[in-house]
Amino acid sequence: MSNLNIQDLIKDLYQDYNNCVRPLIVLVETQTNKFPIGLLNEIRAFNDHISRAFIDDLNDNNKKDEIKAAERHLYRTKYDCYKVLILNEEDNIQKFLNQYINIKIADVDSGRFYPKFKNILINAKQLAREGKQLESKGRYYFKEALELYEKSYATYLELEKFIEDNDDNLIYAITNFRKKNKKEILVGLIIGIISSAIVTGMGFLIRLLVIFIQK
């Protein structure tokens, strides 16, 4: 492997870093307000292998191995970014469900909201699982695994947009629930007052009856 070829390979890796990895890292930071230590470790390992490719007494095969190792760490950096982003989306979905825990989501938009919501969510989870399975098979499946993680995150974003598009229907569901809840509270209060009045009245009648009998 010539020095020129080595430099071309390294240039390709850094272009990939600038065009893909760096924007993903920025996205992770803006979405989570964190910089996971795992990402830092992968980036450090990536640069360590790149630097070793410039050691003078390494033969061409060793230098090639170092560049391939650097490429693998670059893939793992992408994996970690998508895993963090996917996990963040899952947390957002759970927060959404907790927010509407007292609402019958199945009734939102006359029953049209929940089936699509569920289908998109299932699809996003399935894509992430398939990506994890391919990732575990090793470097020969790196590209395919990354595509599945990308699709999973894109599907979560689709779900997020679907929820936003149904904001009016969700607000209506909350408003309707509150009105219904107020009515139920009012009816319960009225029934309680009536029941209390009946019990009080019965007690009064019983006392009168006891006094009458004693006389």
C-alpha positions as CSV (number, residue, x, y, z in Angstrom):
1,M,0.0,0.0,0.0
2,S,1.5,3.3,-1.0
3,N,1.6,6.3,1.2
4,L,-0.7,8.1,-1.2
5,N,-3.2,5.3,-1.0
6,I,-3.1,5.4,2.8
7,Q,-3.7,9.1,2.8
8,D,-6.6,8.7,0.4
9,L,-8.2,6.1,2.7
10,I,-7.7,8.3,5.8
11,K,-9.1,11.3,3.9
12,D,-12.3,9.2,3.1
13,L,-12.7,8.3,6.8
14,Y,-12.4,12.0,7.9
15,Q,-14.8,13.1,5.2
16,D,-17.2,10.5,6.6
17,Y,-16.6,11.9,10.0
18,N,-17.3,15.4,9.0
19,N,-20.3,14.7,6.8
20,C,-22.0,12.0,8.9
21,V,-20.6,11.4,12.4
22,R,-20.1,15.0,13.4
23,P,-23.7,16.1,12.6
24,L,-24.9,13.0,14.5
25,I,-22.9,14.0,17.6
26,V,-24.3,17.5,17.4
27,L,-27.8,16.1,17.2
28,V,-27.2,13.9,20.2
29,E,-25.9,16.9,22.2
30,T,-28.9,19.1,21.2
31,Q,-31.5,16.4,21.8
32,T,-30.1,15.0,25.1
33,N,-27.9,17.9,26.5
34,K,-25.3,15.2,27.0
35,F,-22.1,13.8,25.5
36,P,-22.1,10.1,26.3
37,I,-18.7,8.8,27.4
38,G,-19.1,5.9,25.0
39,L,-19.0,8.3,22.0
40,L,-15.8,9.9,23.4
41,N,-14.1,6.5,23.7
42,E,-15.0,5.5,20.2
43,I,-13.7,8.7,18.7
44,R,-10.5,8.4,20.7
45,A,-10.0,4.8,19.5
46,F,-10.7,6.0,15.9
47,N,-8.0,8.6,16.0
48,D,-5.6,6.2,17.8
49,H,-5.8,3.8,14.9
50,I,-5.4,6.6,12.4
51,S,-2.2,7.8,14.1
52,R,-0.7,4.3,14.1
53,A,-1.1,4.1,10.4
54,F,1.7,6.7,10.2
55,I,4.2,4.7,12.2
56,D,7.3,4.4,10.0
57,D,8.3,0.8,10.8
58,L,4.9,-0.7,10.2
59,N,4.5,-2.6,7.0
60,D,1.7,-2.0,4.5
61,N,-0.5,-4.8,5.8
62,N,-0.3,-3.5,9.4
63,K,-1.1,0.0,8.2
64,K,-4.1,-1.4,6.3
65,D,-5.3,-3.2,9.4
66,E,-5.1,0.0,11.5
67,I,-7.2,1.9,8.9
68,K,-9.8,-0.9,8.9
69,A,-9.9,-0.8,12.7
70,A,-10.4,3.0,12.6
71,E,-13.3,2.5,10.1
72,R,-14.9,0.0,12.5
73,H,-14.8,2.5,15.4
74,L,-16.3,5.1,13.1
75,Y,-19.2,2.7,12.5
76,R,-19.6,2.1,16.2
77,T,-19.7,5.8,16.8
78,K,-22.6,6.1,14.4
79,Y,-24.3,3.1,16.1
80,D,-23.9,4.7,19.5
81,C,-25.3,8.0,18.2
82,Y,-28.4,6.4,16.8
83,K,-28.8,4.2,19.9
84,V,-28.8,7.3,22.1
85,L,-31.2,9.1,19.8
86,I,-33.6,6.1,19.6
87,L,-33.5,5.8,23.4
88,N,-34.3,9.5,23.7
89,E,-37.3,9.1,21.4
90,E,-38.5,6.1,23.4
91,D,-38.3,8.2,26.5
92,N,-40.3,11.0,24.8
93,I,-43.0,8.5,23.8
94,Q,-43.2,7.2,27.3
95,K,-43.6,10.7,28.6
96,F,-46.4,11.3,26.1
97,L,-48.2,8.1,27.2
98,N,-47.8,9.1,30.9
99,Q,-49.2,12.6,30.1
100,Y,-52.3,11.0,28.6
101,I,-52.5,8.1,31.1
102,N,-56.1,9.1,32.1
103,I,-57.2,9.5,28.5
104,K,-58.6,6.7,26.4
105,I,-56.2,7.2,23.5
106,A,-58.1,4.5,21.6
107,D,-61.0,7.0,21.4
108,V,-58.9,9.9,20.0
109,D,-60.0,11.1,16.6
110,S,-62.9,8.7,16.7
111,G,-60.6,5.7,17.1
112,R,-58.4,6.6,14.1
113,F,-55.4,7.9,16.1
114,Y,-54.3,4.9,18.1
115,P,-54.0,2.1,15.4
116,K,-51.6,4.2,13.3
117,F,-49.7,5.4,16.4
118,K,-49.3,1.7,17.4
119,N,-48.2,0.6,14.0
120,I,-45.5,3.3,13.6
121,L,-44.2,2.5,17.1
122,I,-44.0,-1.2,16.5
123,N,-42.2,-0.6,13.2
124,A,-39.7,1.7,14.9
125,K,-39.0,-0.9,17.6
126,Q,-38.7,-3.7,15.2
127,L,-36.2,-1.9,13.0
128,A,-34.0,-1.1,16.1
129,R,-34.1,-4.8,17.1
130,E,-33.1,-5.9,13.6
131,G,-30.2,-3.4,13.6
132,K,-29.0,-4.7,16.9
133,Q,-29.1,-8.3,15.7
134,L,-27.1,-7.5,12.5
135,E,-24.6,-5.5,14.5
136,S,-23.9,-8.5,16.8
137,K,-23.0,-10.6,13.7
138,G,-19.8,-8.6,13.1
139,R,-18.2,-6.2,10.7
140,Y,-19.5,-7.8,7.6
141,Y,-23.0,-6.5,8.5
142,F,-22.0,-3.0,9.7
143,K,-23.5,-1.2,6.7
144,E,-26.8,-3.1,6.8
145,A,-27.1,-2.6,10.6
146,L,-26.4,1.1,10.3
147,E,-29.2,1.4,7.7
148,L,-31.7,-0.3,10.1
149,Y,-30.7,2.1,12.9
150,E,-31.2,5.1,10.6
151,K,-34.6,3.8,9.5
152,S,-35.6,3.2,13.1
153,Y,-34.7,6.7,14.2
154,A,-36.5,8.1,11.1
155,T,-39.6,6.1,12.0
156,Y,-39.5,7.5,15.5
157,L,-39.4,11.0,14.0
158,E,-42.4,10.1,11.9
159,L,-44.2,9.1,15.0
160,E,-43.3,12.3,16.7
161,K,-44.7,14.3,13.7
162,F,-47.8,12.2,13.7
163,I,-48.4,13.1,17.4
164,E,-47.8,16.8,16.6
165,D,-50.3,16.6,13.7
166,N,-52.9,15.2,16.0
167,D,-52.4,17.9,18.7
168,D,-55.9,19.3,18.2
169,N,-57.5,15.9,18.6
170,L,-55.4,15.2,21.7
171,I,-56.3,18.6,23.3
172,Y,-60.0,17.9,22.5
173,A,-59.7,14.5,24.2
174,I,-58.2,16.1,27.3
175,T,-60.9,18.8,27.4
176,N,-63.6,16.3,26.9
177,F,-62.2,14.1,29.7
178,R,-62.1,17.0,32.1
179,K,-65.7,18.0,31.3
180,K,-66.8,14.4,31.8
181,N,-64.8,14.1,34.9
182,K,-66.4,17.3,36.3
183,K,-69.8,15.9,35.5
184,E,-69.0,12.6,37.2
185,I,-67.7,14.5,40.3
186,L,-70.9,16.7,40.3
187,V,-73.2,13.7,40.0
188,G,-71.3,11.9,42.7
189,L,-71.5,14.9,45.0
190,I,-75.3,15.2,44.3
191,I,-75.8,11.5,45.0
192,G,-73.7,11.9,48.2
193,I,-75.8,14.8,49.4
194,I,-79.1,13.0,48.6
195,S,-77.8,9.9,50.3
196,S,-76.7,11.9,53.4
197,A,-80.1,13.6,53.5
198,I,-81.9,10.3,53.3
199,V,-79.9,8.8,56.1
200,T,-80.3,12.0,58.2
201,G,-84.1,12.0,57.5
202,M,-84.4,8.3,58.4
203,G,-82.5,8.9,61.6
204,F,-84.8,11.7,62.5
205,L,-87.9,9.6,61.8
206,I,-86.6,6.7,63.8
207,R,-86.0,9.0,66.8
208,L,-89.5,10.3,66.5
209,L,-90.9,6.7,66.4
210,V,-88.9,5.8,69.5
211,I,-90.2,8.8,71.4
212,F,-93.8,8.0,70.3
213,I,-93.5,4.3,71.5
214,Q,-92.0,5.3,74.8
215,K,-95.0,7.6,75.4
